[in-house]
Amino acid sequence: MSVDIIAYGAFFLTMALTYSIMCLGLNVQWGQTGLFNVGIAAFVAIGAYVSALLTTPETPDRFGGFDLPIAIGWLGGALAAGLAAWLVGALTIRLRSDYLAIATFGVAVSVQLCVLNIQPLTGGAFGIGFIPRPFASLADNPLGFGLANLALVAGVVLALYLALEHLAKSPWGRVLRAIREDETAAQALGKRPIRFRLQAFTIGGAIMGLAGAVQGHFIGFIAPDNYLPILTFQVWAMLIVGGSGNNRGAILGAILVWGLWALSAAAVSAFVPPEQQARAASLQIVAIGIGLCLILLLRPRGILGEGRSSATGRTPMKSKAKFKARS
C-alpha cells in the first residue's frame, strides 16, 4: 500500500510540475510584461503535437513518425511553439489588454479546431498514441518509473526557474517590468516596448510548448480534448493563486491548484453515483473558482506575490514614471 501511495504521489507531482512549466511561461508574459494571453492551450498543443510527430514510430495513415529521440522532440516542440508565438505576436502584440485577450483566444480556438480536423497530420479526434515515454524500460515498475520521471521533470523545472530568475534580474528583465508598469515612461527612456513585448511573448510561448511536449510524453497519448479553453483557465488560476510576477509562486500555484483539481475529481468519484458523475465533474471548475475567489480576497497578490522591485525598491505596479530601467 505504501508503495502505491508513493507511486501515485510521484505521478501527481510530475503532472503538477508540467503545469508549473506552463505557469512559468505565462509568468514571463503576464507577470513580467503584462501581456494578457488567453491562448495558452494553443501553444501547449503545438508543442505536444510537434514533439509527438517527431518522436513516434512511423504510421501509414498519418504524417510524421520520424522516431527521433525524446530530447529532440522536446526541443522541436518548444521551437515550434516559440515560432507560432512570434508569428501571433507580430500580428497582435500592439493590441492592449482585452483586445489582445480576444485575439489570443481566437488563436487557441483555431488551433484546437485544426488538431481536431486535420486527421492526416494530427490523428483527428482519436489523437496520437504510442508516444515514447522517458524511462519506458521501467514501465513494469510503477514506483521506479514514477520517481525517475519526477526527477527528470523536476530537473527541467529547476533549470527553467534558474534561467528565468537570471533573466528577471538582468537589464532585459528590468526593461520588461518598466514596460509593464509604465510603457510611456519606458519609451521616453529610449526603450522599444513593442520589441521587448514580442520577445517576452515568444519566450513564454516556447516555454508553454515545452510544457506540452513534456506532458505529452509523460502521459503517452494526446488528443484535441486535452487542449480545450479550460486548460487556459487552469493555468491562469494557478498563476494567480501562486502569485503573478513570482516564479516560485508560479510553481507553488500549479501544485496547489492541480491538487485541488485532483482532490475534487476523487471526491466526485467517491461520493457521486456513477450515472451522475459526468454532470458532477463540473464541480472541479466550481472548486477552483471558489479557491480563486478566496485567494483574491485574502491574498490579492497571491500566496507568494511579487516582492518589491529590485530596481526601485517600490511595490510593483505602483512605481510609475519614477521607474528607471537600465539597459
C-alpha positions as CSV (number, residue, x, y, z in Angstrom):
1,M,0.0,0.0,0.0
2,S,2.8,2.5,0.9
3,V,4.5,1.7,-2.5
4,D,1.2,2.5,-4.3
5,I,0.9,5.8,-2.4
6,I,4.4,6.9,-3.2
7,A,3.9,5.9,-6.9
8,Y,0.7,8.0,-7.0
9,G,2.5,10.9,-5.3
10,A,5.2,10.8,-7.9
11,F,2.6,10.8,-10.7
12,F,0.7,13.7,-9.0
13,L,3.8,15.8,-8.6
14,T,5.1,15.1,-12.1
15,M,1.8,16.3,-13.6
16,A,1.8,19.3,-11.3
17,L,5.3,20.2,-12.4
18,T,4.3,20.1,-16.1
19,Y,1.7,22.7,-15.3
20,S,4.4,24.6,-13.4
21,I,6.3,24.9,-16.7
22,M,3.1,26.4,-18.3
23,C,2.8,28.8,-15.4
24,L,6.4,29.9,-15.8
25,G,5.8,30.7,-19.4
26,L,2.7,32.7,-18.5
27,N,4.6,34.5,-15.8
28,V,7.1,35.8,-18.4
29,Q,4.2,37.1,-20.5
30,W,1.8,38.4,-17.8
31,G,3.8,38.6,-14.6
32,Q,6.9,40.2,-16.0
33,T,5.5,42.1,-19.1
34,G,1.7,42.5,-18.6
35,L,0.7,40.6,-21.7
36,F,-2.9,39.2,-21.4
37,N,-2.6,35.9,-23.2
38,V,-5.7,33.6,-23.0
39,G,-4.4,31.4,-25.8
40,I,-2.2,29.2,-23.6
41,A,-3.9,26.0,-24.8
42,A,-2.8,26.7,-28.4
43,F,0.9,26.9,-27.6
44,V,0.8,23.9,-25.3
45,A,-1.0,21.9,-28.1
46,I,1.6,22.9,-30.7
47,G,4.5,21.8,-28.6
48,A,2.8,18.5,-27.7
49,Y,1.8,17.6,-31.3
50,V,5.1,18.6,-32.9
51,S,7.0,16.6,-30.3
52,A,4.7,13.6,-30.9
53,L,5.1,13.8,-34.7
54,L,8.9,13.9,-34.3
55,T,9.3,11.0,-31.9
56,T,6.5,8.5,-32.6
57,P,7.1,5.4,-34.8
58,E,6.2,5.6,-38.5
59,T,2.4,5.3,-39.1
60,P,0.9,4.5,-42.5
61,D,-2.2,6.8,-42.2
62,R,-0.5,9.8,-40.5
63,F,2.3,12.2,-41.4
64,G,5.3,12.2,-39.2
65,G,6.6,9.2,-37.3
66,F,10.2,10.2,-37.6
67,D,11.1,8.1,-34.5
68,L,13.6,10.7,-33.2
69,P,14.9,10.9,-29.6
70,I,12.6,12.4,-27.0
71,A,15.0,15.3,-26.3
72,I,14.8,16.3,-30.0
73,G,11.0,16.2,-29.7
74,W,11.0,18.4,-26.7
75,L,13.3,20.9,-28.4
76,G,11.3,20.8,-31.6
77,G,8.0,21.3,-29.7
78,A,9.5,24.4,-27.9
79,L,10.9,25.9,-31.1
80,A,7.6,25.3,-33.0
81,A,5.5,26.9,-30.2
82,G,8.0,29.8,-30.0
83,L,7.8,30.4,-33.7
84,A,4.0,30.3,-33.5
85,A,4.1,32.8,-30.6
86,W,6.4,35.1,-32.6
87,L,4.0,35.0,-35.6
88,V,1.0,35.6,-33.5
89,G,2.8,38.3,-31.5
90,A,4.0,40.1,-34.7
91,L,0.3,40.5,-35.7
92,T,-1.3,41.2,-32.3
93,I,1.3,42.5,-29.8
94,R,0.3,46.1,-30.5
95,L,-3.1,45.3,-29.1
96,R,-3.8,46.1,-25.4
97,S,-5.4,44.1,-22.6
98,D,-8.8,42.8,-23.6
99,Y,-8.1,43.2,-27.3
100,L,-5.0,41.0,-27.0
101,A,-7.0,38.5,-25.0
102,I,-9.7,38.3,-27.7
103,A,-7.0,37.8,-30.4
104,T,-5.1,35.1,-28.5
105,F,-8.4,33.3,-27.6
106,G,-9.2,33.2,-31.3
107,V,-5.8,31.6,-32.0
108,A,-6.4,28.9,-29.3
109,V,-9.8,28.0,-30.8
110,S,-8.3,27.9,-34.3
111,V,-5.5,25.6,-33.2
112,Q,-7.9,23.3,-31.3
113,L,-10.1,23.0,-34.4
114,C,-7.1,22.3,-36.6
115,V,-5.8,19.5,-34.5
116,L,-9.4,18.1,-34.4
117,N,-10.0,18.2,-38.1
118,I,-6.6,17.7,-39.9
119,Q,-6.6,13.9,-39.4
120,P,-3.7,13.0,-41.7
121,L,-1.4,15.2,-39.6
122,T,-2.8,15.0,-36.0
123,G,-4.9,11.9,-35.9
124,G,-8.1,13.9,-35.6
125,A,-10.4,13.2,-32.7
126,F,-8.5,9.9,-32.0
127,G,-5.3,11.8,-31.2
128,I,-1.8,10.4,-31.3
129,G,-0.8,7.3,-29.3
130,F,2.3,5.3,-28.7
131,I,4.2,8.5,-27.8
132,P,7.6,7.3,-26.4
133,R,7.8,7.8,-22.6
134,P,11.0,8.6,-20.7
135,F,12.3,5.6,-18.8
136,A,9.9,3.3,-20.6
137,S,12.1,0.3,-19.6
138,L,10.8,0.9,-16.0
139,A,7.1,0.8,-17.0
140,D,6.7,-2.6,-15.2
141,N,7.9,-0.9,-12.0
142,P,5.4,1.9,-11.3
143,L,7.4,3.2,-8.4
144,G,10.7,3.4,-10.3
145,F,9.0,4.7,-13.4
146,G,7.2,7.4,-11.4
147,L,10.3,8.5,-9.4
148,A,12.5,8.6,-12.5
149,N,10.0,10.8,-14.4
150,L,9.5,13.0,-11.4
151,A,13.3,13.6,-11.1
152,L,13.5,14.4,-14.9
153,V,10.6,16.9,-14.9
154,A,11.8,18.4,-11.6
155,G,15.2,19.0,-13.2
156,V,13.5,20.7,-16.2
157,V,11.5,23.0,-13.9
158,L,14.6,23.8,-11.8
159,A,16.7,24.7,-14.9
160,L,13.8,26.9,-16.2
161,Y,13.4,28.5,-12.8
162,L,17.1,29.4,-12.5
163,A,17.2,30.7,-16.1
164,L,14.1,32.9,-15.7
165,E,15.3,34.2,-12.4
166,H,18.6,35.2,-14.1
167,L,16.6,36.9,-16.9
168,A,14.3,38.7,-14.4
169,K,17.3,40.2,-12.6
170,S,19.1,41.2,-15.8
171,P,18.7,44.5,-17.6
172,W,16.3,42.8,-20.0
173,G,14.0,41.8,-17.1
174,R,14.1,45.3,-15.6
175,V,13.0,46.7,-19.0
176,L,10.1,44.3,-19.1
177,R,8.9,45.5,-15.7
178,A,9.3,49.1,-16.7
179,I,7.1,48.4,-19.8
180,R,4.6,46.6,-17.6
181,E,4.4,49.5,-15.1
182,D,4.5,52.4,-17.4
183,E,5.1,51.8,-21.1
184,T,5.2,55.5,-21.9
185,A,7.9,56.2,-19.4
186,A,10.0,53.3,-20.6
187,Q,9.6,54.5,-24.2
188,A,10.7,58.0,-23.1
189,L,13.9,56.4,-21.7
190,G,14.8,55.1,-25.1
191,K,13.3,51.6,-24.9
192,R,11.3,50.0,-27.7
193,P,8.3,48.4,-26.0
194,I,7.0,46.5,-29.0
195,R,10.3,44.7,-29.5
196,F,10.6,43.7,-25.8
197,R,6.9,42.7,-25.6
198,L,7.4,40.5,-28.7
199,Q,10.5,38.9,-27.2
200,A,8.6,38.1,-23.9
201,F,5.6,36.7,-25.8
202,T,7.8,34.4,-27.9
203,I,9.8,33.1,-24.9
204,G,6.7,32.5,-22.9
205,G,5.1,30.6,-25.9
206,A,8.2,28.5,-26.3
207,I,8.1,27.5,-22.6
208,M,4.4,26.6,-22.9
209,G,5.3,24.4,-25.9
210,L,7.9,22.7,-23.9
211,A,5.4,22.0,-21.2
212,G,3.0,20.4,-23.8
213,A,5.8,18.2,-25.1
214,V,6.9,17.1,-21.6
215,Q,3.3,16.4,-20.5
216,G,2.5,14.5,-23.8
217,H,5.5,12.2,-23.4
218,F,4.8,11.6,-19.7
219,I,1.2,10.5,-20.5
220,G,2.0,8.8,-23.8
221,F,-1.1,10.0,-25.6
222,I,-2.5,13.3,-26.7
223,A,-5.9,14.3,-28.2
224,P,-7.7,17.5,-29.0
225,D,-9.8,17.3,-25.9
226,N,-6.7,17.9,-23.8
227,Y,-6.3,21.4,-25.2
228,L,-9.8,22.9,-24.6
229,P,-10.1,26.5,-23.2
230,I,-10.4,25.1,-19.7
231,L,-6.6,24.5,-19.8
232,T,-6.1,28.2,-20.2
233,F,-8.4,28.8,-17.2
234,Q,-6.5,26.3,-15.1
235,V,-3.1,27.9,-15.8
236,W,-4.3,31.4,-15.1
237,A,-5.8,30.2,-11.8
238,M,-2.5,28.6,-10.9
239,L,-0.5,31.7,-11.6
240,I,-3.0,34.0,-9.7
241,V,-3.1,31.7,-6.7
242,G,0.7,31.3,-6.5
243,G,1.5,35.0,-7.2
244,S,1.9,36.7,-10.5
245,G,5.4,38.1,-11.1
246,N,7.0,35.5,-8.9
247,N,8.5,32.3,-10.4
248,R,8.3,30.5,-7.1
249,G,4.7,31.5,-6.9
250,A,4.0,30.1,-10.3
251,I,5.4,26.7,-9.3
252,L,3.6,26.7,-6.0
253,G,0.3,27.7,-7.5
254,A,0.5,25.0,-10.1
255,I,1.0,22.3,-7.4
256,L,-1.8,23.7,-5.2
257,V,-4.5,24.1,-7.9
258,W,-3.6,20.8,-9.5
259,G,-4.0,19.2,-6.0
260,L,-7.4,20.9,-5.7
261,W,-8.4,19.6,-9.1
262,A,-7.3,16.0,-8.3
263,L,-9.0,16.1,-4.9
264,S,-12.3,17.3,-6.3
265,A,-12.1,14.6,-9.0
266,A,-11.6,12.0,-6.3
267,A,-14.5,13.4,-4.3
268,V,-16.8,13.1,-7.3
269,S,-15.8,9.5,-7.9
270,A,-16.2,8.6,-4.2
271,F,-19.5,10.4,-3.3
272,V,-21.4,10.8,-6.5
273,P,-23.4,8.0,-8.1
274,P,-21.9,6.7,-11.4
275,E,-24.8,7.9,-13.5
276,Q,-24.3,11.5,-12.3
277,Q,-20.5,11.7,-12.4
278,A,-20.4,13.3,-15.9
279,R,-22.5,16.2,-14.6
280,A,-20.8,16.4,-11.3
281,A,-17.4,16.7,-13.0
282,S,-18.1,20.4,-13.5
283,L,-17.7,20.7,-9.7
284,Q,-14.0,20.7,-10.3
285,I,-14.3,24.1,-12.0
286,V,-16.5,25.3,-9.2
287,A,-13.9,24.2,-6.6
288,I,-11.1,26.1,-8.4
289,G,-13.4,29.2,-8.8
290,I,-14.1,29.2,-5.1
291,G,-10.5,28.7,-4.2
292,L,-9.5,31.6,-6.6
293,C,-12.1,33.9,-5.0
294,L,-10.8,33.1,-1.6
295,I,-7.2,33.8,-2.6
296,L,-8.2,37.1,-4.2
297,L,-10.0,38.1,-1.0
298,L,-7.3,37.0,1.4
299,R,-4.2,37.5,-0.6
300,P,-4.9,39.8,-3.6
301,R,-1.4,39.4,-5.0
302,G,-1.3,35.6,-4.5
303,I,0.4,33.4,-1.9
304,L,3.9,34.4,-3.0
305,G,3.1,37.8,-4.7
306,E,5.9,39.7,-6.4
307,G,8.1,41.5,-3.9
308,R,9.5,44.9,-4.0
309,S,11.1,45.9,-7.3
310,S,14.8,45.3,-7.3
311,A,15.3,48.3,-9.5
312,T,13.3,50.8,-7.5
313,G,12.5,49.4,-4.0
314,R,8.9,50.2,-4.6
315,T,5.9,47.8,-4.8
316,P,5.4,46.7,-8.3
317,M,2.6,48.3,-10.3
318,K,2.9,51.4,-8.2
319,S,6.2,52.9,-9.2
320,K,5.1,54.6,-12.4
321,A,7.1,57.3,-14.1
322,K,9.9,57.2,-11.5
323,F,10.8,53.7,-12.5
324,K,14.2,53.7,-14.2
325,A,15.3,50.7,-16.3
326,R,19.0,50.2,-17.1
327,S,20.0,48.7,-20.4
